[in-house]
Amino acid sequence: MSVSVDGIVQEAAKRIQGDLEHLTTEMTSMFVDVIPEFHHDDAVRRLMVASTSSNLAAIVDMLALNISLDDINVPPAAAEYARRFAQHGLSLEALLRAYRLGEHMFVQRAMTVLHQLELSTDEALAATSRIVHLANTYIDQVVEGLVDIYEDERRRWDARSDAARAAQVRAVLDTDGLDLAAAEEMLSTSLRGWHLAAIIWTQPGSADPDAAQLRAGAAMLAAATGRAPLTISADERTYWAWMSSTGRPALDLDLLENELHKHPALRIALGDISPGLEGFRQTFRDAQRARTVAVAGAAPGCALVVHSRVALAALLVDHLTDVEAWAGRVLGDLMHDDDATARLRETVQVFLDARGSFTDAAARMHVHKNTVHYRVRKAEEILGHPLTENRLDIEVALLACAQLGLVDAARRRSAS
């Protein structure tokens, strides 16, 4: 029975081989109609046709000549098409879908040919089963090789593209005297509108790959601003991103914060929205300083740091030792690193922000007005003078404590 089936399969393969050019045309047209990613320019379309033709020829040869499955390799044209697919940023899923659709069309053509041979039911079923098995096994082996080819090329192409784009962005950021037209030509984008920069980075120890998380962060920014960001890979754990528009970009901070909760190891620092070429640079510098506050500050676990919220601390962060010493002189024992003193600092900060209103401060802190009154008087006892005296210095020192994580300098020195 097996000899008879082999002969039938070989005869069917020879008949398909005689119509291979027409089948190739029909199959590639189907790919273009069904899969949006297959709408190529002429050069890539020719490569797609060559890839399809070479795969069909390999399958037909395997059936007609009884070639062992162990000898099946990815045809060179198919390998090159997979590389080009990766270079154009097209999805691997679309490429694999084409192979499965092509397999289905080939099997349907083979069944039509088998019907023309006027076989018995048993012969037709046996031959169909053999062709389906061999075609499926061929596709599986080729697809396995294509996945490796595609992913290797995607990594290589992304690294090369990112490196070139990173160099161009760095030049725009750092080159003195660069005019607007030259900067726009370097980045192939308009810089005349408004810009919002972000730095996205991952914390060590995450179970998810860094690259996947960084891409998720960029997608969050796109959703929160309604703008696809210009992103570059600064290093394996860091993206730089800019959202730009002709009008002032909108930013949904609540949406961004909510999405960040789903990625515990992901962090984002945002600059201030700024216009033009200098704004493109300034908002990035803002984002850099906001990140520095996030890393060095009192709340390293904070997922989102907005420069406008930490702008003063960002100006001080590069001088932590001097700031700590100055704050110690202003606040004295109110710098002690214990829970009770921390509550006093928080209460004084809220009280001053509430313009000295005990009622307003109590409402903000969700405590009784008498509690605020007691804590303020206690803080004044520690300071040795009323809060109205040296008020600005007290406010700045408290802000530095809250946002930069300053603690009792004497305790830290003794601990070291």
PyMOL commands that set and color helices and strands:
alter all, ss='L'
color gray80, all
select helices_A, chain A and resi 2-18+20-34+36-38+42-65+69-71+76-87+92-116+121-174+180-187+210-225+253-260+276-296+307-335+339-353+358-365+369-383+391-404+409-415
alter helices_A, ss='H'
color red, helices_A
select strands_A, chain A and resi 194-202+230-235+238-245+266-270+274-275+304-306
alter strands_A, ss='S'
color yellow, strands_A
deselect
rebuild
show_as cartoon
